[in-house]
Amino acid sequence: MGALVAVRHNPTLRAFRARFLAAGKPKKLALTACMHKLLTILNALLRHRAPWRPSAPTVTA
């Protein structure tokens, strides 16, 4: 459920999911990749004890 909310409201994860969907990947696969990326981001934040600082997503076409 957290990944669903994240891909709607977090521009970084929204762009990440959009890249997967643009490449023709299934929606469930894209969401699972977002879950993994979200966990990776959260673990890094906890490891470094840093606040979330969103970066502008890079759009490649």
N, C-alpha and C positions, 0 to 999 in steps of 0.2 A: 504494500500500500504506500509505503514511503517513496518508492521509486515512481509510482504513478503521479503523486503530488509533485515530486521533484521535476519530472519531465514537463509538467505543465507550467511551473513557476520559476524554475531555475534555468536561466538562459544558456549556461554551459551544458547542462545535461539535455536541454531541448535541442541544441545544435548537434550534440553527439548522437541523439536518437534520429534526428533528421538525416544525418549522413548515412546511417545504417539503412533507413527506409529508402533513401535515394539510390542506394546500391542494390535495391531489390530484395533485401533481407526480410524475413517474416517479422510481424509486429512483436510476437512473443520473444523472438531472439533479440530484437532491439531493446526490449524492456529488460530482459535478463542481463544484457551487456550494461545497461544503465544501472541496474542493481549492483553489479560488480564494481562499476566505476564509483558509484556513490559510497560503497563500503571502503574502497581504496582511499577516497578523499577524506572520509571521516576518520579512518585509521591514521592518516598522515596528520590531520588536524590534532588528534589526541596525542600522537607521538611528539609533535613539536609544541604542543600546548599553545596553538595559535588560533586566532579567530578566523572565521571564514571571510575571505576577501575574493569576491568573484572577479574573474578576468573576462575581458571581452572575448566572445567566441570567435574563432577564425572561420571564415566561410570560404571554402574552396569550391570552385565550380569547374 
